[in-house]
Amino acid sequence: MMKLPLYPEKDYLPKYADLIDANAITKMRENSNKCFDWKGTQPYYPILERTEDIKALSTDYSGSAPVIGKRDELADDQFERFHQGLKDLMPWRKGPFNLFDIDLDAEWRSNLKWERVANYLDKAGISLENKRIADIGCNNGYYMFRMLKDNPELIIGFDPTIRYFFQFHYLNRLIEDSPLHYEIAGVEDVPLYPNFFDIIFCMGIIYHNQNPVGILKDMYGSLQKGGTLIIESQGIPGDMPVALFPNKRYAKVPGTYFVPTESCLVNWLQKAQFKDIEVFYSHKLEFKEQRRTEWMDWQSLEDFLDPEDPNKTIEGYPAPIRIYVKAVKK
Ligand SMILES: C[S@@+](CC[C@H](N)C(=O)[O-])C[C@H]1O[C@@H](n2cnc3c(N)ncnc32)[C@H](O)[C@@H]1O
């Protein structure tokens, strides 16, 4: 098995040893690294091995699609191998990216979500510069690459899904001295970072959790005093503070537990002790935002809604809206 440069020389643990329990985090890593020996993980190694010689000379994080490399930086055979590797790592759910001039148009136009958040942060005067940031459920790291534009002090992505780690790693290792860090870990591991982060992003996660108030409390605990949580959730329309608890699946997605209304999500945040809670955006999800593309050629939103009534999911529940909230640890 090839050796993965998982925790680069610039591992953040030594630098923050006074603030976090490096031994406990090392233990967490030892545990999660077991997934590298799983049978299902083995097909990823040849993809990495075939493209080990490929590095990007240029990057640009200022646009909707993070740009890593240009076509003329690679010989033809390198470009072909890289392109094939991207295909072998499908499906790509979050994007877009521009990689050596290949437009990777993922299932989600995650730029739309990021731009809603970034515009709000801008207006609210919340800067990412020199901040310690967590992206919980970071997937392939799309938002982390976007954050690089603002020069944060530290960005750690947490996501337990091994495929997404390999997608992230396939891109991140192209970049010389990348400052991004990725823990194959979940929101349940956040208590290992007490009073540590300035900003936590938790987007697309809470409705998948059995204990929404519990994870909000955990994130509260790992924010510094005055730190900000940006939470984005699937939700249902309505004025009452209630959450839908679907049987088996919601919009065909298994593992969906509590889908809140706007006021329900605000109440959860209050119960977790957050202050200065502000719902800054909510909208109905549209096909332009989540759809099948050549990089995700499986089912997408249009297959998840009732073909006769787009206000309902295929199971007959209210169709999802998306709710964006800021909350502060005082
Ligand atoms: C709906 S996606 C959201 C991705 C991204 N944050 C976004 O908003 O576009 C959910 C992500 O959560 C990850 N995930 C699954 N279990 C998790 C856990 N226990 N803690 C944190 N993330 C988890 C999945 O691997 C997936 O990448």
The ligand as an ORCA input file, in Angstrom:
! r2SCAN-3c Opt
* xyz 0 1
  C     -25.019     16.785      2.461
  S     -23.254     16.678      2.503
  C     -22.819     18.344      2.866
  C     -21.469     18.717      2.331
  C     -21.074     20.179      2.473
  N     -20.859     20.538      3.862
  C     -22.071     21.095      1.858
  O     -22.754     21.818      2.581
  O     -22.184     21.141      0.627
  C     -22.973     15.838      4.022
  C     -21.515     15.546      4.308
  O     -21.392     15.118      5.663
  C     -20.462     14.071      5.719
  N     -20.708     13.327      6.974
  C     -21.270     12.105      7.147
  N     -21.280     11.781      8.468
  C     -20.718     12.828      9.124
  C     -20.411     13.093     10.486
  N     -20.708     12.207     11.439
  N     -19.817     14.255     10.807
  C     -19.513     15.169      9.849
  N     -19.769     14.966      8.535
  C     -20.357     13.820      8.182
  C     -20.702     13.307      4.443
  O     -19.586     12.502      4.120
  C     -20.910     14.439      3.461
  O     -19.709     14.886      2.906
*
